[in-house]
Amino acid sequence: MSSSTVRAGTWRNWSGEQRCAPARIVHARSVDEVASAVHAAARDGLGVRAVGSGHSFTDAALTDDVMIDVAGMHRILHADAATGLVRVEAGITIHALSAALATLGLGMENLGDIDEQTLAGALATGTHGTGAGLGNISTQVRAMQLVTGTGEVVELDAVADPEGLLAARVSVGALGVVTAVTLQAVPAYVLHGVDTTEPVDEVLATLDERNAAARHFEAYVFPHAPLALTRTNTVVDGPAQPPSALSRWLRQGVLETGALAGLSEAGRAVPRAIPRLNRLVTRLAGTSVRTDRSDRIFASPRHVPFVEMEYALPRAAAEPALRAILAAIDRGRFAVNFPIEMRFVAGDDALLSPAHGRDTAYLAVHTYRDMEWGPYFRAVEAIADEHGGRPHWGKRHFQTADTLAPRYPGWQRFAAVRARLDPEGRFANAYVDRVLGPVAA
Ligand SMILES: Cc1cc2nc3c(=O)[nH]c(=O)nc-3n(C[C@H](O)[C@H](O)[C@H](O)COP(=O)(O)OP(=O)(O)OC[C@H]3O[C@@H](n4cnc5c(N)ncnc54)[C@H](O)[C@@H]3O)c2cc1C
């Protein structure tokens, strides 16, 4: 008998902008419970969406039918410290995964800037960090277990179903409910992280050199400010030097703290002050240095609520696209008190990975909670379109299946896997309908 908790209820995402009231929310604790929930939904003619930690800005996880929450599936199933292969339940958060790997002397090759997402949720949208030579998180996947649209449990790996694995690594939740994942971890490592400010022009003129010199480089460019914040993380041999709680608080940067919240509130109250505020914050940011376990350097708390759009562009487009966005902000007089974030990842082969087949620069734009984002994001999207940009699947964008299909060489191959694993479109919702279209006949 199933022990999953099932109830009707309401659900909202991290930013509070996406809400739904599913007929059933199933808190599954095992693959059998997931399969039962999918069977029951099929019997009742209902759609199904899996949900993770709700950290997507899009309506990707929304449903009025059946929502399957796999957060209760968070166990390490198998770990081989010698090979680094680790099998985990898919609802584990990146935070819990990182902590468990650390006890095994392992770590993830690269991570994004928060660790609250579930592994399955992070994979589904192509979540990434920065590091020009490193792929997004889905490149660390070696196998996945999935409950398909017919309630069947399948294992996708390079031998049993290589095409299925290439599709499922970044699936927007449209192929089934991912219940377990085998990851390739790496030996644990310590990162030395330096956050500082540097002239924007100097940073933009030396992106290739910076990417070649550091394992992880990223930049935050505030509109109207001549200084950019740069973050450079390199691997070091020495021991981790975790800061005390007090020193961690004192060392938190502009991006993590009340400084950004204060700036955002002040900018919302007096939008014409934003250029001055942006210059002030970059002048005051200073330099901070940390040496710690890799996952603790990658992830920081994000207390300031915001809305985000992020585009994956060919690497060479990073500078012209960023400059075009800055010019569009001036032209449109957009009130933007968040920096434009610039990150780098290596190309990969997952069919719907925004970095598919090309070394990529990601440009992300944000607005503070409740501030108007539509005109700004549309202007940014127009610039991304000129460069063949591909949107982050979990962040705001206005694309449709028609505009996206030509940007993905593997689009038809993904559609064929989807037709095989979810022939009736059980996992479709409004977002999937918009960005992927109907299941192929
Ligand atoms: C503060 C903040 C910081 C962020 N930082 C980064 C970053 O550094 N890099 C980056 O790339 N992104 C970043 N993101 C975006 C975030 O990583 C993605 O939106 C990610 O998908 C969220 O994971 P989640 O567990 O919250 O999934 P959800 O948002 O709950 O779901 C995302 C998608 O995954 C699907 N899904 C969830 N579980 C399953 C499952 N078991 N099987 C199949 N499909 C499933 C859902 O249906 C949905 O389509 C950030 C978001 C926030 C709010």
The ligand as a Tripos MOL2 file, in Angstrom:
@<TRIPOS>MOLECULE
LIG
   53    58     1     0     0
SMALL
NO_CHARGES

@<TRIPOS>ATOM
      1 C1         17.8280   32.4170   -6.0490 C.3       1 LIG1
      2 C2         18.0120   31.5740   -7.2830 C.ar      1 LIG1
      3 C3         19.2880   31.2990   -7.7560 C.ar      1 LIG1
      4 C4         19.4590   30.5140   -8.8910 C.ar      1 LIG1
      5 N1         20.7370   30.2770   -9.3500 N.ar      1 LIG1
      6 C5         20.9110   29.5730  -10.5010 C.ar      1 LIG1
      7 C6         22.2110   29.3350  -11.0290 C.ar      1 LIG1
      8 O1         23.2310   29.7030  -10.4260 O.2       1 LIG1
      9 N2         22.3200   28.6890  -12.2140 N.ar      1 LIG1
     10 C7         21.2230   28.2830  -12.9130 C.ar      1 LIG1
     11 O2         21.3730   27.7350  -14.0080 O.2       1 LIG1
     12 N3         19.9790   28.4320  -12.4320 N.ar      1 LIG1
     13 C8         19.8060   29.0790  -11.2350 C.ar      1 LIG1
     14 N4         18.5430   29.2440  -10.7360 N.ar      1 LIG1
     15 C9         17.4260   28.5740  -11.4190 C.3       1 LIG1
     16 C10        17.2040   27.1730  -10.8330 C.3       1 LIG1
     17 O3         18.4020   26.4680  -10.6920 O.3       1 LIG1
     18 C11        16.2960   26.3620  -11.7660 C.3       1 LIG1
     19 O4         15.1140   27.0530  -12.0190 O.3       1 LIG1
     20 C12        16.0060   24.9600  -11.2270 C.3       1 LIG1
     21 O5         15.2580   24.2880  -12.1960 O.3       1 LIG1
     22 C13        15.2500   24.9880   -9.9010 C.3       1 LIG1
     23 O6         15.2150   23.6900   -9.3560 O.3       1 LIG1
     24 P1         14.0080   23.2480   -8.4400 P.3       1 LIG1
     25 O7         14.3910   22.0330   -7.6960 O.co2     1 LIG1
     26 O8         13.5430   24.3890   -7.6510 O.co2     1 LIG1
     27 O9         12.9340   22.8510   -9.5440 O.3       1 LIG1
     28 P2         11.5020   23.4610   -9.8460 P.3       1 LIG1
     29 O10        11.6560   24.9020  -10.1220 O.co2     1 LIG1
     30 O11        10.5520   23.0440   -8.8040 O.co2     1 LIG1
     31 O12        11.1590   22.7050  -11.2050 O.3       1 LIG1
     32 C14        11.8810   23.0010  -12.3660 C.3       1 LIG1
     33 C15        11.5020   22.0470  -13.4910 C.3       1 LIG1
     34 O13        11.9600   20.7530  -13.1580 O.3       1 LIG1
     35 C16        10.9230   19.8330  -13.3020 C.3       1 LIG1
     36 N5         11.1500   18.7790  -12.3160 N.ar      1 LIG1
     37 C17        11.3090   18.9220  -10.9850 C.ar      1 LIG1
     38 N6         11.4770   17.7110  -10.4190 N.ar      1 LIG1
     39 C18        11.4330   16.8050  -11.4100 C.ar      1 LIG1
     40 C19        11.5330   15.3880  -11.4530 C.ar      1 LIG1
     41 N7         11.7190   14.6590  -10.3640 N.pl3     1 LIG1
     42 N8         11.4210   14.7920  -12.6560 N.ar      1 LIG1
     43 C20        11.2210   15.4930  -13.7900 C.ar      1 LIG1
     44 N9         11.1210   16.8430  -13.7940 N.ar      1 LIG1
     45 C21        11.2310   17.4840  -12.6180 C.ar      1 LIG1
     46 C22         9.6620   20.6340  -13.0420 C.3       1 LIG1
     47 O14         8.5330   20.0190  -13.6140 O.3       1 LIG1
     48 C23        10.0050   21.9230  -13.7190 C.3       1 LIG1
     49 O15         9.7840   21.8280  -15.1010 O.3       1 LIG1
     50 C24        18.3290   29.9910   -9.5940 C.ar      1 LIG1
     51 C25        17.0440   30.2570   -9.0920 C.ar      1 LIG1
     52 C26        16.8830   31.0360   -7.9550 C.ar      1 LIG1
     53 C27        15.4900   31.3060   -7.4420 C.3       1 LIG1
@<TRIPOS>BOND
     1     1     2 1
     2     2     3 ar
     3     2    52 ar
     4     3     4 ar
     5     4     5 ar
     6     4    50 ar
     7     5     6 ar
     8     6     7 ar
     9     6    13 1
    10     7     8 2
    11     7     9 ar
    12     9    10 ar
    13    10    11 2
    14    10    12 ar
    15    12    13 ar
    16    13    14 ar
    17    14    15 1
    18    14    50 ar
    19    15    16 1
    20    16    17 1
    21    16    18 1
    22    18    19 1
    23    18    20 1
    24    20    21 1
    25    20    22 1
    26    22    23 1
    27    23    24 1
    28    24    25 2
    29    24    26 1
    30    24    27 1
    31    27    28 1
    32    28    29 2
    33    28    30 1
    34    28    31 1
    35    31    32 1
    36    32    33 1
    37    33    34 1
    38    33    48 1
    39    34    35 1
    40    35    36 1
    41    35    46 1
    42    36    37 ar
    43    36    45 ar
    44    37    38 ar
    45    38    39 ar
    46    39    40 ar
    47    39    45 ar
    48    40    41 1
    49    40    42 ar
    50    42    43 ar
    51    43    44 ar
    52    44    45 ar
    53    46    47 1
    54    46    48 1
    55    48    49 1
    56    50    51 ar
    57    51    52 ar
    58    52    53 1
@<TRIPOS>SUBSTRUCTURE
     1 LIG1         1 GROUP 0 **** ****
